Amino acid sequence: MERLGRELDRLGLQHAFTGLAGAWPYTQFASFRLATVFVENVPSPEQLRSLDFVEQDKGNNVWMVLPGDRGVFDGARRIGDVTCAHPVQVWLDLKDQPERAKDAAEQLYARLMKGELDG
């Protein structure tokens, strides 16, 4: 996730991690295999090669998502070396994620309700 974020920064592509990858910097809850990241536009083939991105049918560990609207970038914030979607956006996106997304959503929601994330 950190390497991908640095490379997307280097390429000048607006992005924000969401789902389990986006929840991790806010909660440090649940390790994950799949990193989901919103990107402002579809990276070119050259950009994908520079990211070592390989499209596969099985074993995916990165989902690059072209959002339906740019609102997913509203409130995105830098946490350490990565840019994450707003915690409410991350919470909403966790409902469509595999692995321990349900548990991570509960942890994120609890922190939001306590006001710990400036929700």
C-alpha positions in Angstrom: 0.0 0.0 0.0 2.7 2.5 0.9 4.8 1.6 -2.2 1.7 1.9 -4.4 0.8 5.3 -2.8 4.3 6.6 -3.3 4.3 5.5 -7.0 0.8 7.1 -7.6 2.1 10.3 -6.0 5.2 10.2 -8.2 3.0 9.7 -11.3 0.9 12.7 -10.2 -2.3 10.6 -10.1 -4.9 11.7 -7.6 -5.8 8.7 -5.4 -7.3 7.7 -2.1 -7.2 4.3 -0.4 -10.4 2.9 0.8 -11.9 -0.4 2.1 -9.5 -2.4 4.4 -6.5 -0.5 3.1 -8.2 2.8 3.9 -9.4 1.6 7.3 -5.9 0.4 8.4 -4.3 3.9 8.9 -7.4 5.0 10.9 -7.8 1.9 13.1 -4.7 -0.4 12.7 -7.3 -3.1 12.8 -7.2 -6.3 10.8 -4.4 -7.2 8.4 -5.5 -7.4 4.8 -4.4 -8.8 1.5 -6.4 -6.6 -0.8 -5.7 -2.9 -1.2 -8.4 -0.9 -2.8 -7.6 2.6 -4.2 -9.7 5.2 -6.0 -7.8 6.7 -8.9 -8.8 9.9 -10.7 -8.4 8.3 -14.1 -7.3 5.1 -15.7 -3.5 4.9 -15.6 -1.9 4.5 -19.0 -0.3 1.2 -19.9 3.1 2.8 -19.3 2.0 4.0 -15.8 0.7 0.5 -15.0 4.0 -1.0 -16.0 5.9 1.4 -13.8 3.6 0.3 -10.9 4.4 -3.4 -11.6 0.7 -3.8 -12.1 -0.4 -7.1 -13.7 -4.0 -7.7 -14.4 -5.1 -11.2 -13.3 -8.3 -13.2 -13.0 -7.2 -14.8 -9.6 -5.0 -13.7 -6.8 -5.6 -10.0 -7.1 -4.2 -7.9 -4.3 -4.9 -4.4 -5.7 -8.2 -3.0 -6.9 -7.9 0.3 -8.7 -11.3 1.9 -8.8 -12.4 4.6 -11.1 -15.1 6.3 -9.0 -18.5 7.3 -10.3 -18.0 10.8 -9.1 -15.1 12.8 -7.7 -16.8 13.2 -4.3 -14.9 10.1 -3.1 -11.8 12.4 -2.9 -13.6 15.0 -0.7 -12.0 15.0 2.7 -9.2 12.6 1.7 -6.3 13.0 4.1 -2.7 12.0 4.3 -1.9 9.6 7.1 1.8 8.8 7.2 2.9 7.9 3.7 -0.6 7.2 2.3 -3.6 9.2 1.2 -6.9 7.7 2.5 -10.5 8.6 1.6 -12.5 10.3 4.3 -13.3 7.8 7.1 -17.0 8.0 6.4 -16.3 7.1 2.7 -14.0 4.3 3.9 -16.8 3.0 6.2 -19.3 3.0 3.4 -17.0 1.2 1.1 -16.2 -1.6 3.6 -19.7 -3.0 3.1 -18.6 -4.2 -0.4 -15.2 -5.6 0.7 -14.1 -9.2 1.4 -11.9 -10.5 4.2 -12.4 -8.9 7.6 -14.2 -5.8 6.2 -17.3 -6.2 8.5 -15.1 -6.2 11.6 -13.0 -3.3 10.3 -16.2 -1.3 9.6 -17.3 -1.8 13.2 -14.0 -0.6 14.5 -14.0 2.5 12.2 -17.6 3.3 13.1 -16.8 3.1 16.8 -13.9 5.6 16.4 -16.1 7.9 14.3 -18.9 7.9 16.9 -16.4 8.7 19.6 -15.2 11.7 17.6 -11.7 10.3 17.3 -11.5 10.8 13.6 -13.0 14.3 13.1 -15.8 12.5 11.2 
